[in-house]
Amino acid sequence: MQQAAARSSDEQAIRETVAAWSEAAGAKDLNKCVSFYTDDASVLPFNAPIATGKDQIRKVWSQLMSNPGYSLRFGSTKVEVARSADLACRLNRVSGSPASVCFSRFQSAS
């Protein structure tokens, strides 16, 4: 039962982190948005090469945010934490413009 409670707590922490990340993206807060990525994270932007590392990820987000009519919100539709608690997977829901999705690894505030 403790494992299930811990996974539930981890799932909630991931949802809260994604909500804060979405809020930063929606507010065009570039520094806050990039702060959710680990130093070795990768982003797969639409119709562009993979961006690896915070410098390249910052460029991707900067370009996205500079597009006229930029508006972006995202959230988790499903979060699953492995029984071992060392891996989590989430499915996104994205809305806004431009219509591109970044899949990435991120770190929680804790």
C-alpha positions in Angstrom: 0.0 0.0 0.0 2.9 2.4 0.7 4.2 1.9 -2.9 0.8 2.8 -4.3 0.6 5.9 -2.1 4.1 7.0 -3.1 3.3 6.5 -6.8 0.1 8.6 -6.3 2.1 11.3 -4.7 4.7 11.2 -7.5 1.9 11.4 -10.1 0.5 14.5 -8.3 3.9 16.1 -8.2 4.4 15.5 -11.9 0.9 17.0 -12.7 1.7 20.1 -10.5 5.1 20.5 -12.2 3.6 20.3 -15.7 0.9 22.8 -14.7 3.6 25.3 -13.5 5.6 24.6 -16.7 2.5 25.3 -18.8 1.8 28.5 -16.9 5.4 29.7 -17.6 5.0 28.8 -21.3 1.7 30.6 -21.5 3.1 33.7 -19.9 6.1 33.7 -22.3 8.5 33.3 -19.3 11.4 31.9 -21.2 13.8 31.5 -18.2 11.1 29.8 -16.0 10.1 27.6 -18.9 13.6 26.4 -19.6 14.3 25.9 -15.9 12.1 22.7 -15.9 14.6 20.9 -18.2 17.6 19.0 -17.0 21.0 20.0 -18.4 21.1 17.0 -20.7 17.4 17.2 -21.8 16.3 17.0 -25.5 13.4 18.6 -27.2 12.0 17.4 -30.5 10.5 20.5 -32.1 8.1 20.2 -35.1 10.0 20.2 -38.4 13.4 20.9 -36.8 16.4 19.0 -35.5 16.5 17.7 -32.0 17.6 20.3 -29.5 19.8 19.0 -26.7 20.9 21.0 -23.7 19.5 24.1 -22.1 21.1 26.5 -24.6 19.5 24.8 -27.6 16.2 24.3 -25.8 16.2 28.0 -24.9 16.5 28.8 -28.6 13.6 26.5 -29.5 11.4 28.1 -26.9 12.5 31.6 -27.8 11.6 31.0 -31.4 8.2 29.5 -30.4 7.4 32.4 -28.2 8.4 35.0 -30.8 5.9 33.7 -33.3 3.0 36.1 -33.9 -0.1 34.8 -32.2 1.9 32.5 -29.9 -0.4 30.9 -27.3 0.4 27.6 -25.7 -1.0 25.6 -22.8 -0.4 21.9 -22.1 -1.3 19.4 -19.4 -1.1 15.8 -18.6 -3.9 13.5 -19.6 -2.3 10.5 -18.1 0.6 10.0 -15.7 2.0 6.6 -14.7 4.8 6.0 -12.3 6.6 2.6 -12.5 6.3 0.3 -9.5 10.1 0.8 -9.0 9.4 4.6 -8.8 12.4 5.3 -11.0 10.5 6.0 -14.2 7.4 7.9 -15.1 5.5 8.4 -18.3 3.0 11.0 -19.2 0.7 11.8 -22.1 0.2 15.4 -23.1 -2.7 17.5 -24.1 -1.6 20.6 -26.0 -3.6 23.6 -27.1 -2.6 26.8 -28.7 -0.6 28.1 -31.6 1.8 27.3 -33.1 0.7 23.6 -33.2 3.9 22.0 -32.2 4.6 19.6 -29.4 7.9 19.2 -27.5 8.5 15.9 -25.9 11.1 16.2 -23.2 12.5 15.0 -19.9 12.0 17.5 -17.1 12.9 17.7 -13.4 10.5 18.5 -10.6 11.2 21.3 -8.1 12.0 18.9 -5.3 
